[in-house]
Amino acid sequence: MTPAPITPVPQAPTPAATPPPQAPAATPPPVGAGPAPGPAPGPAPSPFAQPPPEYVDAGLDVGTHLGAPPTDEPRRTDSAFVFCRHCGNQVERGYAFCGACGKRVAGTPPPGVGAPAPTAPPGPLGTPPPGAPNLAGPHPTAPPGPGVPGGPVPAPFSPAAPSRAPVGGTRALTPYDLAPDRQPRIFAHLVRIEAGGEDGGSVPLADGETPVGRVHGGNLFTQDLYLSPLHATFRSDGARMHVRDEGSLNAVFVRLKGETSLTNGDVLRMGQELLRFDSFADSESIEADDGTQLHGSPEPGAWGRLVEMIAPDDYGNVHMLRSPEVVLGRSYGDITFQDDAFVSGTHCKVAQRGDTAIVSDLGSSNGTYLRAKGETPLDDGDLVLLGQQLFQLRHK
């Protein structure tokens, strides 16, 4: 369509003034020609954001769970990646498990997800400017169709491939960087239990050792500030899984199953309460080298005590254990914690059986946990508290 010629604005007549020349009428482009060449496009931003150096040096997987900003650009469709059949996350080929959901990755993309765009010849962006020699020859055109005037077919968008070398440091090599035929056998999974009781993400536990913490184990742990950088190690001996606390600040707790014996110094967790058990079974009067006895307040009939732990070297109330059975709860029992909403009405009990102290849960909603010491064996279905998160061990 030819635009109307520009009409000069009327002005007061002057003897020497002449109307300005009219703009020449625009010539319509020939049918089938592409759009006029515009300014050269800049490099397309890569949708694969590199993580900050502190995450890379910590050994986290690159680009899978570090919160890259959302983008409207298409995802990579080249053969260097496959797609998780469970959540659709993009995973580098050669990885056996998804970095987002932790489940096994299929060898090929699921139908309809990330399907590569059909190949088409170069379009108008590849057309040389007027006057420049066309070294590639004429471009084939697509047959006319509804809404298509029969011009060149635009080439599919293909973002630049990200560099496999991380920025700012070298990513730590994990067992899953090995070729598929050399990857370790997965013995079990550590599945996060959400607040509503449903399953969350999971971490595969291979034969041998698997470290977990704020910089180990993936995105399930990175945001939990109650976890130490290296918090615990899960070890499989091929027949059973074990967990070992790596000197973490907030420890590892395993949920009780039935009656469990207590030894001097054991720590219980119920709701948000931390209680240290001190046994009096082996207590003896302290005597100096010169025979002087140490004076202390007498506690006749007490066989132990529970000490509330506020910080590693800070303690709260001390509860003496005199009865053969002592019940703990929020509303009922011998020792109550009325301000802790995570403690059940009657939560657990501590009892004396001869020279042995026993603790057992009383069907509480959130369970009673015992601090892991050394390498603690785990069974299928066991519940483990790490930081502020609850996990369940599940064998394959």
Number of C-alpha atoms within 10 A of each C-alpha: 7 8 10 10 11 12 11 10 7 7 8 5 8 7 5 5 9 8 10 10 9 10 10 10 11 11 9 9 11 7 9 12 13 16 11 12 13 8 6 7 7 6 8 11 11 15 20 20 16 21 20 14 14 12 18 20 16 16 18 24 22 21 19 21 17 18 10 13 8 9 11 6 13 11 17 22 18 12 11 12 18 26 22 26 19 15 13 17 18 23 20 19 18 18 21 24 18 26 28 22 22 24 19 15 26 17 15 13 19 15 8 7 14 17 13 14 11 7 10 13 14 17 17 17 17 14 20 13 12 9 6 8 9 13 8 10 8 8 16 13 16 15 11 11 8 6 6 11 13 16 19 22 19 16 16 14 12 15 17 13 12 14 9 8 11 18 15 14 15 13 18 12 11 12 14 15 16 14 12 13 7 10 16 15 12 15 20 19 21 22 23 22 17 13 10 6 9 8 13 14 18 25 25 22 26 22 19 16 15 19 18 23 24 21 23 22 22 22 23 23 22 20 10 15 12 18 24 23 18 17 25 22 20 22 23 21 12 11 7 15 24 16 24 19 22 18 12 17 14 18 21 24 24 25 22 18 13 10 14 14 14 20 13 15 13 17 23 24 18 24 21 12 14 20 24 19 22 20 21 15 14 8 10 7 8 12 11 8 7 6 8 9 11 9 9 8 5 7 10 7 11 15 22 20 18 22 19 19 17 13 11 8 6 8 14 11 11 13 15 17 23 16 14 13 16 17 20 23 23 19 16 15 16 15 18 18 20 14 9 14 11 18 25 24 19 21 26 21 20 23 21 19 11 8 11 13 22 17 22 20 24 18 12 17 14 14 22 24 23 22 21 20 14 11 14 17 16 18 13 14 13 16 24 25 20 24 21 12 16 19 23 21 21 18 16 10
